[in-house]
């Protein structure tokens, strides 16, 4: 997997550590990264997630609503209309197209189960939009880039390059320690100004387009932002894509009330044979399953828990 001064880190060593890793790095709304303690272990969570995904796919098959390749491609096309960078953002994080398609397949299967038998007419969509105008107003936004550096020396290097006329994105790609800085040329992940932390929100609002902010002290060291473009709050365009999003929202809301997916999963769990062969996870996973069954039993009755 890697070498450190000619000493190897093997794939087996990497995988064993990854399975039992006690903490993870999580990205906060302001783009900063924090360490968070894992509940159980990453390996145990991964097994539980994968079992749940298998059960969802099996329920979809039982219900006759399994997604096909056409459904997956249609979903990719739809999400790309919403965000043209949809695939690029995910692949820049290390995901392959096959992994993206498999993840979408589970999401679509879940949606198909929830919305089975639910129909929403165009008139209902139009009425929802008319009755809820506040939901269709774009907030004030900005296209931002940022650079994060750990030391004062790095700050000087960044400032020197910027003063020499080097493009901010190129500078971020060269110096920034922020996630995906190189592949995304320093693009900042948040665009809604009111969702930024108060300190960052204030300096972004006071910085003109095509200008950089002053340096701001953050956990990782220092950061500054480049305001590429600002967008005032305005009513959203009601086009076919927006109407499809509204239709899906209404269908999901109705489906969650009509089709209890948690109960379906509980019933599927009751009749499923689940064996974990890895001795590291066998006992912890069985405890996890028993806890889930007991929780379902309290909510749905003993039959749902398989008692």
ABEGO torsion letter per residue (X at the ends): XBBBGGBBBBAAAAAAAAAABABBBBBBAAGBBBBBBBBEBAAAAAAAAAAAAAAAAAAAAAAGABBBAAAAAAAAAAAAAABAAAAAAAAAAGBBAAAAAAAAAAAAAAAAAAABGBBBBAAAAAAAAAABAAAABBBBBBBBBBBBBABAAAAAAAAAAAAAGBBAAAAAAAABABBGAAAAGGBBABABAAABBAAAAAAAAABBBGBBBBBBBBAAEBBBBBBABBBBBBBBBBBAAAAAAAAAAAAAAAAAAABBAAAAAAAAAAABBBBBABAAAAAAAAAAAAAAAAAAAAAAEAAAAGX
